[in-house]
Amino acid sequence: MTTVDETTAPVATDGSTVVNLLESAYRAIRRSCPELPDVVMITGSGAEAFSLKWGHFGRDRWAEAQREGRVAEMFIGGECLAMGAEHTLCTLLHESAHALACVREIEDTSRQHRYHNGRFRKLAEELGLVWSGTEPDGSHGYSAMTLADDASERHKLALIDLTEACRFYLDSPLLALLRPPDGTGADGDGDDPPTGPTGGDGTTTGRKPRGTGGGRRERCHCQCEPPRTIYVASSVLDAAPITCGACDEPFNEAPA
């Protein structure tokens, strides 16, 4: 594991250096929130059938032969690095919020982890993200959060590492649809996050539309104990949140 000085970072010229820099950035975030867990950091292609996955967090993914227990996994897509250091920091903080939810045993998502609820928003705000809209997205909730005004200063050491990591990135034709209008992002000169839908664990663009299946309705429940259940068309569910008047939480698609 590479030890990174507080003012300089190794230049990314190969995959192992990229992972070391991502690990160093996560360590810097953990110093501001020691409650965050150990993770195995990995990278690679985030390309999926209809989208690019920026990142994900998975609990108990890795086992060590000589020790009991398991270690979580944090993935940052190689294509994410092409979007620049600030966007990659957003993704790292997003996945760190999921990690914090895991430690605190908080249910922060639903609908097969697509919908990010108000509990996720609070955790993400604790780490330095902010919700710029007025209402959550109907499909993905509070997933697409951005850096708070003070986050760049708060996480400046992580940004040093990520600036170097982003010099080496995985190219994809889909990136042409996501980069800012001036085409920058990979070299640190244009780090604005992309526009467009963001959901799941940091997945963006090209999401296959959900069909209604000829009137097919989704079974949804709220957070009441016991939960209240409703059946609603997929198109209606995606249009805007349907909030329960009792628990003040949105009705979410029940797990299969």
C-alpha positions as CSV (number, residue, x, y, z in Angstrom):
1,M,0.0,0.0,0.0
2,T,1.5,3.3,-1.0
3,T,2.0,6.0,1.6
4,V,1.1,9.4,0.1
5,D,2.6,12.6,1.3
6,E,0.2,15.4,2.3
7,T,1.3,17.7,-0.5
8,T,2.3,15.3,-3.3
9,A,1.1,12.1,-4.8
10,P,2.6,9.6,-7.1
11,V,1.7,10.1,-10.8
12,A,-0.7,7.5,-12.1
13,T,1.0,5.5,-14.9
14,D,-0.4,2.0,-14.3
15,G,-3.3,0.2,-12.7
16,S,-1.7,-0.5,-9.3
17,T,-0.8,3.2,-8.9
18,V,-4.4,4.2,-9.6
19,V,-5.7,1.8,-6.9
20,N,-3.1,3.1,-4.5
21,L,-4.3,6.7,-5.1
22,L,-7.9,5.7,-4.7
23,E,-7.0,3.9,-1.4
24,S,-5.1,7.0,-0.2
25,A,-8.1,9.3,-1.1
26,Y,-10.4,7.0,0.9
27,R,-8.0,7.0,3.8
28,A,-8.1,10.9,3.7
29,I,-11.9,10.7,3.9
30,R,-11.8,8.3,6.8
31,R,-9.6,10.7,8.7
32,S,-12.6,13.1,8.7
33,C,-15.0,10.3,9.5
34,P,-13.2,7.5,11.4
35,E,-16.4,5.5,11.6
36,L,-16.0,4.4,8.0
37,P,-14.9,0.8,7.6
38,D,-11.9,-0.9,6.0
39,V,-12.6,-1.7,2.3
40,V,-10.8,-3.5,-0.5
41,M,-10.6,-0.9,-3.2
42,I,-10.9,-2.1,-6.8
43,T,-11.3,-0.5,-10.2
44,G,-12.1,-1.6,-13.7
45,S,-14.8,-1.1,-16.3
46,G,-18.1,0.1,-15.1
47,A,-19.8,-0.5,-18.5
48,E,-23.1,-2.3,-18.3
49,A,-25.7,-3.1,-20.9
50,F,-27.4,0.3,-20.9
51,S,-25.2,2.4,-18.6
52,L,-21.9,3.3,-17.0
53,K,-21.5,2.5,-13.3
54,W,-19.4,5.1,-11.6
55,G,-19.0,3.0,-8.4
56,H,-20.5,0.6,-5.9
57,F,-20.1,-0.5,-2.3
58,G,-20.6,-4.1,-1.3
59,R,-20.5,-5.4,2.3
60,D,-18.6,-8.6,3.3
61,R,-17.4,-9.2,-0.3
62,W,-13.8,-10.2,0.6
63,A,-12.5,-13.0,2.9
64,E,-8.9,-13.4,4.2
65,A,-7.7,-16.9,4.5
66,Q,-5.9,-16.5,7.9
67,R,-8.6,-14.4,9.6
68,E,-12.3,-14.6,10.5
69,G,-14.8,-12.1,9.2
70,R,-15.0,-10.4,5.9
71,V,-14.1,-7.0,4.4
72,A,-16.3,-4.7,2.3
73,E,-15.5,-3.8,-1.3
74,M,-15.5,-0.4,-2.9
75,F,-15.4,-0.1,-6.7
76,I,-14.6,3.1,-8.6
77,G,-15.2,2.7,-12.4
78,G,-12.2,3.4,-14.7
79,E,-14.6,5.5,-16.8
80,C,-15.4,7.6,-13.7
81,L,-11.8,8.8,-13.6
82,A,-12.3,10.4,-17.1
83,M,-14.8,12.8,-15.6
84,G,-12.2,14.5,-13.4
85,A,-11.1,14.7,-9.7
86,E,-14.2,16.4,-8.3
87,H,-16.6,14.1,-10.0
88,T,-14.6,11.1,-8.7
89,L,-14.6,12.6,-5.2
90,C,-18.4,12.8,-5.5
91,T,-18.5,9.2,-6.3
92,L,-16.1,8.2,-3.5
93,L,-18.2,10.2,-1.0
94,H,-21.4,8.6,-2.4
95,E,-20.1,5.1,-1.8
96,S,-18.7,6.2,1.5
97,A,-22.2,7.2,2.5
98,H,-23.3,3.6,1.7
99,A,-20.4,2.3,3.8
100,L,-21.4,4.5,6.7
101,A,-25.0,3.2,6.4
102,C,-23.7,-0.3,6.6
103,V,-21.7,0.4,9.8
104,R,-24.7,2.1,11.4
105,E,-27.1,-0.6,10.1
106,I,-29.2,2.0,8.3
107,E,-31.5,1.1,5.4
108,D,-30.6,3.8,3.0
109,T,-31.9,2.4,-0.3
110,S,-34.7,0.4,-1.7
111,R,-36.0,-0.9,-5.1
112,Q,-33.0,-3.2,-5.5
113,H,-30.8,-0.3,-4.3
114,R,-31.9,2.1,-7.0
115,Y,-33.9,4.5,-4.8
116,H,-31.8,6.6,-2.3
117,N,-33.9,7.7,0.6
118,G,-33.8,10.6,3.0
119,R,-31.5,8.6,5.4
120,F,-29.0,8.3,2.6
121,R,-29.2,12.1,2.0
122,K,-28.3,12.7,5.7
123,L,-25.3,10.4,5.6
124,A,-24.1,11.9,2.4
125,E,-24.4,15.4,3.8
126,E,-22.4,14.4,6.8
127,L,-19.6,13.5,4.4
128,G,-19.7,16.6,2.3
129,L,-22.3,16.2,-0.4
130,V,-25.4,18.3,-0.9
131,W,-28.8,18.0,-2.6
132,S,-29.4,20.9,-4.9
133,G,-33.0,20.1,-5.9
134,T,-36.2,20.7,-4.1
135,E,-37.7,17.2,-4.4
136,P,-36.1,13.7,-4.7
137,D,-35.9,12.1,-8.2
138,G,-38.8,9.8,-8.6
139,S,-36.6,6.8,-9.7
140,H,-33.4,7.3,-7.8
141,G,-34.2,9.6,-4.9
142,Y,-31.3,11.6,-3.6
143,S,-28.6,9.7,-5.5
144,A,-27.3,12.6,-7.7
145,M,-25.9,14.7,-4.9
146,T,-23.0,17.1,-5.6
147,L,-20.1,18.6,-3.6
148,A,-21.0,21.0,-0.8
149,D,-19.3,24.5,-1.0
150,D,-16.8,23.6,1.7
151,A,-16.1,20.0,0.5
152,S,-13.1,20.8,-1.7
153,E,-11.3,22.4,1.2
154,R,-12.4,19.7,3.7
155,H,-11.2,16.9,1.3
156,K,-8.3,18.7,-0.3
157,L,-5.9,15.8,0.4
158,A,-8.2,13.4,-1.2
159,L,-8.5,15.7,-4.2
160,I,-4.7,15.7,-4.6
161,D,-4.7,12.0,-4.9
162,L,-7.7,11.9,-7.2
163,T,-6.2,14.6,-9.5
164,E,-3.2,12.3,-10.1
165,A,-5.4,9.2,-10.4
166,C,-7.5,10.8,-13.1
167,R,-4.5,11.2,-15.4
168,F,-5.0,7.5,-16.1
169,Y,-8.5,6.5,-17.0
170,L,-10.6,4.0,-19.0
171,D,-12.0,5.4,-22.2
172,S,-15.5,4.7,-23.4
173,P,-17.7,6.0,-26.3
174,L,-20.4,6.8,-23.7
175,L,-18.1,9.4,-22.1
176,A,-18.7,11.7,-25.1
177,L,-22.3,12.0,-24.0
178,L,-21.4,12.8,-20.4
179,R,-18.4,15.2,-20.4
180,P,-19.1,18.9,-19.9
181,P,-19.8,20.9,-23.1
182,D,-16.1,22.0,-23.3
183,G,-15.0,18.4,-23.4
184,T,-12.8,18.7,-20.3
185,G,-12.9,16.6,-17.2
186,A,-10.1,14.0,-17.4
187,D,-7.2,16.5,-16.9
188,G,-8.5,18.3,-13.8
189,D,-9.5,21.4,-15.8
190,G,-13.2,20.6,-16.0
191,D,-14.5,18.5,-13.1
192,D,-18.2,19.4,-13.3
193,P,-20.3,16.3,-12.7
194,P,-22.3,15.1,-15.7
195,T,-25.9,16.0,-16.3
196,G,-28.5,13.3,-16.7
197,P,-30.0,10.6,-14.5
198,T,-27.8,9.0,-11.8
199,G,-29.0,6.1,-9.8
200,G,-28.1,2.7,-8.3
201,D,-24.6,2.9,-6.9
202,G,-23.5,5.7,-9.0
203,T,-24.8,4.6,-12.4
204,T,-25.5,7.1,-15.1
205,T,-26.9,7.5,-18.6
206,G,-28.3,5.1,-21.1
207,R,-30.7,3.6,-18.5
208,K,-33.2,1.3,-20.3
209,P,-36.7,2.6,-19.9
210,R,-38.9,0.6,-17.6
211,G,-41.9,-0.7,-19.5
212,T,-45.3,-0.9,-17.9
213,G,-45.7,-4.4,-19.3
214,G,-49.3,-3.8,-20.5
215,G,-50.5,-2.4,-17.2
216,R,-48.2,-4.3,-14.9
217,R,-48.2,-2.8,-11.4
218,E,-45.4,-2.7,-8.8
219,R,-46.0,-3.8,-5.2
220,C,-44.7,-1.0,-3.0
221,H,-44.5,-0.5,0.7
222,C,-43.7,2.4,3.1
223,Q,-41.5,2.4,6.2
224,C,-44.4,2.0,8.7
225,E,-44.4,-1.0,11.1
226,P,-46.1,-3.0,9.7
227,P,-45.6,-1.4,6.3
228,R,-48.6,-0.3,4.3
229,T,-48.8,-1.7,0.8
230,I,-50.0,-0.2,-2.5
231,Y,-49.9,-1.4,-6.1
232,V,-49.0,1.2,-8.7
233,A,-48.0,1.3,-12.4
234,S,-44.2,1.6,-13.0
235,S,-44.7,4.7,-15.1
236,V,-46.5,6.4,-12.2
237,L,-43.9,5.3,-9.7
238,D,-41.1,6.7,-11.8
239,A,-42.8,10.0,-12.4
240,A,-42.6,11.2,-8.8
241,P,-42.4,9.9,-5.2
242,I,-45.7,8.7,-3.6
243,T,-45.4,9.6,0.1
244,C,-47.1,7.8,3.0
245,G,-49.0,10.2,5.2
246,A,-48.3,8.2,8.3
247,C,-44.4,7.7,8.2
248,D,-43.7,10.6,5.8
249,E,-41.5,8.2,3.7
250,P,-42.0,7.4,0.0
251,F,-43.6,4.1,-1.0
252,N,-40.8,2.0,-2.5
253,E,-40.8,-1.1,-4.7
254,A,-40.9,-4.2,-2.5
255,P,-38.0,-6.6,-2.9
256,A,-38.7,-9.6,-5.2
